[in-house]
Amino acid sequence: MRWTIGLVIVITAMVIGVVTGYIGTPSFMGDAFQEEGPRLVALLAMGIVIGMGVLSRRPRIPEVVGAVVFWGGLALLLVIGYSFRFELMTVRDRVMSELFPGSISQSANGELVISRGSNHQFFVDAEVDGVTVDMLVDTGASHITLTHGDASRIGIDTENLSYSTPVSTANGMGYVARVRLPELQIGNWHLNSVPAFVAQDEMLGTSLLGMSALNTFASWRVEGNQLILRAR
């Protein structure tokens, strides 16, 4: 019975929240509902707790008090959780970065948050023309550069490319070919017709997300074990 009452409370509170402004107030209802909405939701939720307990059967006073304390405490926890939802999202991202190195999430203000991997570098799973490509975020690389294998996986005819552009790598000089990627997406960040390079076979161990990609963001910064990207 308690779970039935609880479900009724949650559904009713959500409906009341929409009407009063606790969860998105219609414009015709004015600012007053936005200010008083949370209070009304809390009071009505408490009223429903007591009312449902009385209507279900004739309880004894201790049972009424116990129900009020139990459901009132639950309602208070829900209100507290909602009030600190943005702080809790930050905690979630930190926990995710520890449990799942290299994970990507979006912060409450829309920033893209990339967690540092177990090798102390930032890797992202990018969608290149619908194909997932594991890319290393490399501030030392000027452009997006795909490995020969990744380029082949996304459908680029690597055998007929012109590898004529010289580049300097950790293993010495090499040559890359200029290409244009139809689509590139990381999280909610999306670009079309992206200039990039394709490396010669066995020249790179992993594809690189270079400065040409990072510069499309309004800003980027490293905070602890997180790379934070803000879209324009």
ChimeraX attribute file (.defattr): number of C-alpha atoms within 10 A of each C-alpha:
attribute: neighborCount
match mode: 1-to-1
recipient: residues
	/A:1	9
	/A:2	13
	/A:3	8
	/A:4	9
	/A:5	15
	/A:6	18
	/A:7	12
	/A:8	16
	/A:9	21
	/A:10	14
	/A:11	11
	/A:12	15
	/A:13	23
	/A:14	15
	/A:15	14
	/A:16	19
	/A:17	22
	/A:18	16
	/A:19	18
	/A:20	25
	/A:21	23
	/A:22	21
	/A:23	16
	/A:24	11
	/A:25	17
	/A:26	14
	/A:27	8
	/A:28	6
	/A:29	12
	/A:30	12
	/A:31	14
	/A:32	10
	/A:33	18
	/A:34	20
	/A:35	13
	/A:36	13
	/A:37	20
	/A:38	20
	/A:39	15
	/A:40	18
	/A:41	24
	/A:42	18
	/A:43	13
	/A:44	16
	/A:45	22
	/A:46	19
	/A:47	15
	/A:48	20
	/A:49	24
	/A:50	17
	/A:51	11
	/A:52	17
	/A:53	19
	/A:54	13
	/A:55	9
	/A:56	10
	/A:57	8
	/A:58	10
	/A:59	12
	/A:60	9
	/A:61	9
	/A:62	9
	/A:63	12
	/A:64	16
	/A:65	12
	/A:66	11
	/A:67	16
	/A:68	18
	/A:69	14
	/A:70	13
	/A:71	20
	/A:72	19
	/A:73	13
	/A:74	13
	/A:75	21
	/A:76	13
	/A:77	12
	/A:78	13
	/A:79	15
	/A:80	11
	/A:81	13
	/A:82	12
	/A:83	12
	/A:84	10
	/A:85	13
	/A:86	14
	/A:87	12
	/A:88	14
	/A:89	15
	/A:90	14
	/A:91	12
	/A:92	13
	/A:93	21
	/A:94	16
	/A:95	12
	/A:96	16
	/A:97	22
	/A:98	15
	/A:99	10
	/A:100	15
	/A:101	21
	/A:102	24
	/A:103	20
	/A:104	23
	/A:105	20
	/A:106	17
	/A:107	17
	/A:108	13
	/A:109	8
	/A:110	12
	/A:111	18
	/A:112	21
	/A:113	25
	/A:114	25
	/A:115	28
	/A:116	23
	/A:117	19
	/A:118	13
	/A:119	9
	/A:120	11
	/A:121	16
	/A:122	21
	/A:123	25
	/A:124	22
	/A:125	17
	/A:126	20
	/A:127	18
	/A:128	22
	/A:129	15
	/A:130	12
	/A:131	16
	/A:132	17
	/A:133	22
	/A:134	18
	/A:135	22
	/A:136	21
	/A:137	21
	/A:138	18
	/A:139	14
	/A:140	11
	/A:141	16
	/A:142	16
	/A:143	18
	/A:144	23
	/A:145	26
	/A:146	26
	/A:147	23
	/A:148	24
	/A:149	19
	/A:150	22
	/A:151	21
	/A:152	14
	/A:153	15
	/A:154	16
	/A:155	10
	/A:156	17
	/A:157	11
	/A:158	19
	/A:159	10
	/A:160	8
	/A:161	14
	/A:162	14
	/A:163	17
	/A:164	11
	/A:165	12
	/A:166	11
	/A:167	13
	/A:168	10
	/A:169	13
	/A:170	8
	/A:171	8
	/A:172	8
	/A:173	10
	/A:174	17
	/A:175	18
	/A:176	23
	/A:177	19
	/A:178	15
	/A:179	18
	/A:180	13
	/A:181	18
	/A:182	13
	/A:183	15
	/A:184	20
	/A:185	17
	/A:186	15
	/A:187	15
	/A:188	11
	/A:189	16
	/A:190	12
	/A:191	14
	/A:192	13
	/A:193	11
	/A:194	15
	/A:195	15
	/A:196	22
	/A:197	23
	/A:198	28
	/A:199	25
	/A:200	20
	/A:201	13
	/A:202	10
	/A:203	18
	/A:204	19
	/A:205	12
	/A:206	18
	/A:207	24
	/A:208	27
	/A:209	26
	/A:210	20
	/A:211	16
	/A:212	16
	/A:213	19
	/A:214	20
	/A:215	10
	/A:216	15
	/A:217	13
	/A:218	10
	/A:219	13
	/A:220	17
	/A:221	11
	/A:222	13
	/A:223	10
	/A:224	9
	/A:225	19
	/A:226	23
	/A:227	19
	/A:228	20
	/A:229	22
	/A:230	18
	/A:231	16
	/A:232	8
